[in-house]
Amino acid sequence: MKISRKWTVVFFYTVAIFVVTPYLPQLISTASSRWANSSVSRFVLVVEIAIGLLILILAVGFLIQKKKKAALFFVSMGGIFLLSFILYRFIPNPYEFTHLPEYAILSILIVWALDKEKLKGERVKKEKNIKLAISKNSYFLSAMITGIIGTVDEIYQYFLPNRFFTLYDIFLNILGGILGLLIFWGVKR
């Protein structure tokens, strides 16, 4: 069985998540010791807001071009951005939001790899309805795989010193995965 290059990228990205996980507290500590803690927090907030604004700009562009299909994308992206901002205001650790882009990228890589797989069947190329159904299945399967990897990552952290298992982090991993899928869907449309 030949493994495609896209799945190789997914594999190495996932391995990178698990390899870096034990060292994140040290990285945050090093950054905080070099710069004021408020500067690091502000940087994380600015990055999150920039990502959110970029997503909203993309959504507005889709809304202008294709009003019917873009409306769902626009509302979804706006809702996720608003939820992220509200959660950021009420949680003490802004570094938690690094889960969103981390798992958004993972879900995009997975659906990208699955998307290529669905185009291989000759029957799929000819029948539009089957192609759409498989496409929806690709998004669902990507969400499931991303959720499982995010959950396994949190279970892995339970066994690491200086790391903790929390259901909140699993929620952020899944939310990040959904965010990535919405971005992929919006860009592809």
C-alpha positions, 0 to 999 in steps of 0.5 A, a space after each residue: 500500500 502506497 502512502 501519499 505525500 499528503 498523508 506523510 505531511 499529516 503524519 509528521 505534523 501530528 508527530 510534531 504535536 506530540 514531540 513538542 507537547 512536553 516542552 511547551 511549559 519550558 518554552 512559555 517560561 523562557 519567553 516570559 523570562 525574556 519578555 514581560 509576561 504581559 507582552 507575551 500575553 498581548 502577542 498571543 492576543 494580537 495573533 489570535 485577533 489577526 487570525 480572526 480578522 483574516 477569517 472574517 475578511 475571507 468570509 466577507 469576500 465570499 459573501 460578496 461573491 456568492 451570497 447564498 453559500 458564503 452566508 453560512 461560512 460568514 456566520 460560522 466564522 463570526 461565531 467562532 471568532 466571537 466565542 474565542 474572544 469571549 472565552 479569552 476574556 474570561 480565562 486566566 491563561 491566554 496560551 490555551 488558544 494556541 489549540 485553535 490554530 494548531 488543530 485548525 491546521 491539522 484538520 485542514 491537512 487531514 481533509 486535504 489528504 482525504 479530498 485527494 483520495 475521493 478523486 481517485 474513483 472513476 465513478 466519483 468523477 462522473 456522478 456529481 451526487 456521489 462526489 458531494 456525498 463523499 466530500 461531506 464524508 471527508 469533512 466528517 471523517 476529518 473532524 472525527 480524526 482531528 477530535 480523536 488526535 486532540 483527545 489522545 494528545 490530552 490523555 498523553 499530557 496526563 502522564 507528562 510532568 508539568 502538563 495536565 489533562 482537561 476537558 476544556 483543552 479537548 473542547 478547544 482542540 475540537 473547536 480548532 478542528 472545526 474552525 480549520 474545516 470551515 476555513 477549508 470549506 470556505 476557501 474551496 467554495 
